[in-house]
């Protein structure tokens, strides 16, 4: 968390609950569970000996709760100059973690130039089919409204017989 605080704006850590007091998502998880939904976060730490060199933050949410799978995501953070050498092992760990939750994929949120190449996601994973979603900012509100209209629960209609 200290590294994130040094390399990212405070609003970043706040928005993503990447602060020491919120890292475990305890309050978020409790709120989601209260309405019958699951939410989970897990950290994978790559080490050289006892020294942490990189960390992957894995998050999981209920399938179907967002259109782009952003709740099933992985972010990596470098903790040393040799961090990128550990990214393929972190991605392998992420694959296993998501597979254990019956997920067939996750969204890798690459935030630094070169992270995608360093992660090795395109190596040794011939079944992985990376995709890129681009939506012009001015169309995003209409697109989200469309998704809402298509997926919102509808009351069951009960045709009424007309009285004679």
Secondary structure, 3 states (H helix, E strand, C coil): CHHHHHHCCHHHHHHCCCCCCCCCCHHHHHHHHHCCCCEEEEEEEEEECCEEEEEEEEEEECCCCCCCCCCCEEEEEECCCCHHHHHHHHHHHHHHHHHHCCCCCCEECCCCCCHHHHHCCCCCCCCCCCCCCCCCHHHHHHHHHHHHHHHCCCCCCCCCCCCC
